[in-house]
Amino acid sequence: MFKKMIGEKREYRVYKERVNQLPEDYKKAMKAIESYMWNFAKGAGMLELLKNILEMFENSASDGLNVRDVVGNDIAEFADSFLAEFPEETWIDKLRNKLRDSIE
Protein backbone atom coordinates (compact mmCIF):
# COMPACT_ATOMS: atom_id res chain seq x y z
CA MET A 1 0.00 0.00 0.00
CA PHE A 2 2.81 2.42 0.88
CA LYS A 3 4.62 1.61 -2.37
CA LYS A 4 1.48 2.53 -4.29
CA MET A 5 1.14 5.82 -2.38
CA ILE A 6 4.80 6.67 -2.96
CA GLY A 7 4.45 5.83 -6.65
CA GLU A 8 1.34 8.01 -6.99
CA LYS A 9 3.06 10.87 -5.20
CA ARG A 10 6.07 10.58 -7.51
CA GLU A 11 3.81 10.46 -10.56
CA TYR A 12 1.98 13.59 -9.37
CA ARG A 13 5.29 15.41 -8.83
CA VAL A 14 6.38 14.59 -12.38
CA TYR A 15 3.01 15.79 -13.66
CA LYS A 16 3.38 19.11 -11.78
CA GLU A 17 6.91 19.59 -13.18
CA ARG A 18 5.58 19.10 -16.69
CA VAL A 19 2.80 21.64 -16.05
CA ASN A 20 5.39 24.16 -14.84
CA GLN A 21 7.37 23.73 -18.08
CA LEU A 22 4.42 24.79 -20.24
CA PRO A 23 4.37 28.25 -21.84
CA GLU A 24 2.69 30.75 -19.51
CA ASP A 25 -0.72 30.84 -21.23
CA TYR A 26 -0.93 27.04 -21.31
CA LYS A 27 0.29 26.78 -17.72
CA LYS A 28 -2.38 29.20 -16.54
CA ALA A 29 -5.09 27.28 -18.42
CA MET A 30 -3.82 23.90 -17.17
CA LYS A 31 -3.81 25.06 -13.55
CA ALA A 32 -7.34 26.45 -13.92
CA ILE A 33 -8.59 23.20 -15.49
CA GLU A 34 -6.84 21.17 -12.82
CA SER A 35 -8.40 23.21 -10.03
CA TYR A 36 -11.82 22.85 -11.61
CA MET A 37 -11.59 19.12 -12.28
CA TRP A 38 -10.31 18.14 -8.84
CA ASN A 39 -13.70 19.32 -7.51
CA PHE A 40 -15.23 16.37 -9.32
CA ALA A 41 -12.47 13.81 -8.75
CA LYS A 42 -13.31 10.39 -7.41
CA GLY A 43 -10.00 8.62 -7.73
CA ALA A 44 -6.57 8.35 -9.26
CA GLY A 45 -8.15 8.19 -12.71
CA MET A 46 -8.58 11.97 -12.62
CA LEU A 47 -4.80 12.37 -12.72
CA GLU A 48 -4.73 10.25 -15.88
CA LEU A 49 -7.38 12.50 -17.41
CA LEU A 50 -5.35 15.60 -16.48
CA LYS A 51 -2.22 14.02 -17.93
CA ASN A 52 -4.09 13.52 -21.22
CA ILE A 53 -4.97 17.21 -21.30
CA LEU A 54 -1.40 18.10 -20.38
CA GLU A 55 -0.06 16.00 -23.25
CA MET A 56 -2.49 17.73 -25.62
CA PHE A 57 -1.26 21.11 -24.34
CA GLU A 58 2.40 20.12 -24.69
CA ASN A 59 1.86 18.99 -28.28
CA SER A 60 -0.17 22.06 -29.17
CA ALA A 61 2.40 24.41 -27.64
CA SER A 62 5.21 22.69 -29.54
CA ASP A 63 3.16 23.10 -32.75
CA GLY A 64 2.99 26.84 -32.03
CA LEU A 65 -0.75 26.93 -31.38
CA ASN A 66 -2.29 29.45 -29.01
CA VAL A 67 -4.08 28.00 -25.98
CA ARG A 68 -7.37 29.48 -27.28
CA ASP A 69 -6.91 27.43 -30.46
CA VAL A 70 -7.08 24.35 -28.24
CA VAL A 71 -9.68 25.17 -25.59
CA GLY A 72 -11.88 27.46 -27.67
CA ASN A 73 -13.76 30.43 -26.25
CA ASP A 74 -15.17 28.58 -23.23
CA ILE A 75 -12.59 26.77 -21.10
CA ALA A 76 -15.34 25.42 -18.82
CA GLU A 77 -17.03 23.77 -21.79
CA PHE A 78 -13.66 22.31 -22.81
CA ALA A 79 -13.15 20.85 -19.32
CA ASP A 80 -16.73 19.59 -19.09
CA SER A 81 -16.34 17.77 -22.40
CA PHE A 82 -13.43 15.82 -20.92
CA LEU A 83 -15.39 15.08 -17.74
CA ALA A 84 -18.29 13.81 -19.84
CA GLU A 85 -15.98 11.36 -21.61
CA PHE A 86 -14.86 9.86 -18.30
CA PRO A 87 -17.89 9.99 -15.97
CA GLU A 88 -16.59 7.03 -13.97
CA GLU A 89 -13.86 9.31 -12.60
CA THR A 90 -16.27 11.82 -11.07
CA TRP A 91 -18.24 12.00 -7.83
CA ILE A 92 -21.33 12.98 -9.77
CA ASP A 93 -21.34 9.59 -11.52
CA LYS A 94 -21.17 7.86 -8.14
CA LEU A 95 -24.07 9.97 -6.90
CA ARG A 96 -26.09 9.32 -10.05
CA ASN A 97 -25.61 5.57 -9.66
CA LYS A 98 -26.59 5.78 -6.00
CA LEU A 99 -29.76 7.65 -6.98
CA ARG A 100 -30.56 5.11 -9.70
CA ASP A 101 -30.06 2.26 -7.25
CA SER A 102 -32.30 3.90 -4.63
CA ILE A 103 -35.41 2.45 -6.26
CA GLU A 104 -35.60 -0.90 -7.89
N, C-alpha and C positions, 0 to 999 in steps of 0.2 A: 504494500500500500504506500509506504514512504517513497519507494523508488518511483512509483507512478506520479506522486505529488511533486517530487523533485524534477522528474522529466517534464511534467506540465509547466512547472515554474520556469524551467530552462527554455522551453519552447515559447512561452509567453515573452520572456526577455528578448529572445531572438526576433520575435515578431515586432516588439516595441523598437528595437534597434533599426529594423527595416523601415518602420514608419518614420522614424526620425531622419532617415536618409532621403526621404522623398523631397521633391521641390516644395517650397513653402505653401503654395496654393493647394497642392495635393495633400500635404501633411495636415493642413488646417481642415480640409474636407474629411480626411480619414479619421482624425480625432473626433470630429463632430459625429460622424457616422458611428464610430465605435461607442461613443457616449450614449447615443440614441439606442443602439442595438442591445447594449448590455442591460437596458431596462426590461428587455423581453427575454433575456437569456435563461435557458433551462439547464444547460449543461456545457460540457467541453466542446460540443459540436459548434457552438457559436464562434469559438476561436477559429475553427476551420472555415466557417463562412466569412469571417473578417479577413482571414488570410487569402481567400479567393478574391475578395475586393482589393486587398493590398496588391496582389499579383497583377490584377487588371490595371490598377493605378501605376504600378511600376512600368508595365509594358507601354501604357499610354504616354507616360512622361518621357520614356526613352524614344517614343515615336514622335515626340514634339507636340503632342496634343495638349490643349488647354483642359483644365479640370472640368470646365463647363461643357466641353465637347463630350465628356464621358458621362457626367451625372445629369446633364440637361439643365433646365431652368428650375426644377424642383428637386432638391437633394433629398427631401423627405420621401417623395414618391420613388426616387431611385432606391433608397434604403428599404422602403416597404415592399418593393418588388422583389428584393432579395429575401426578405423575411417570408414573403408569400411562397417562395420556391422551397423553403425549408421550414414548414410549420412545426415539424417535430422538434425543432430546437428552441421553441418559444414556450413561455408560460401560458400564453393564451390558448395554445393547442391543448395543453394539459387541462386547462379549465373548460374548454369546449367539450373535450371527451368526458370529463367528469359530469358536466351538465347533461350530455347525451345519455350517459349511463344512469342518471338519476331516476329515469322512468324506463321501465322495460315493457 
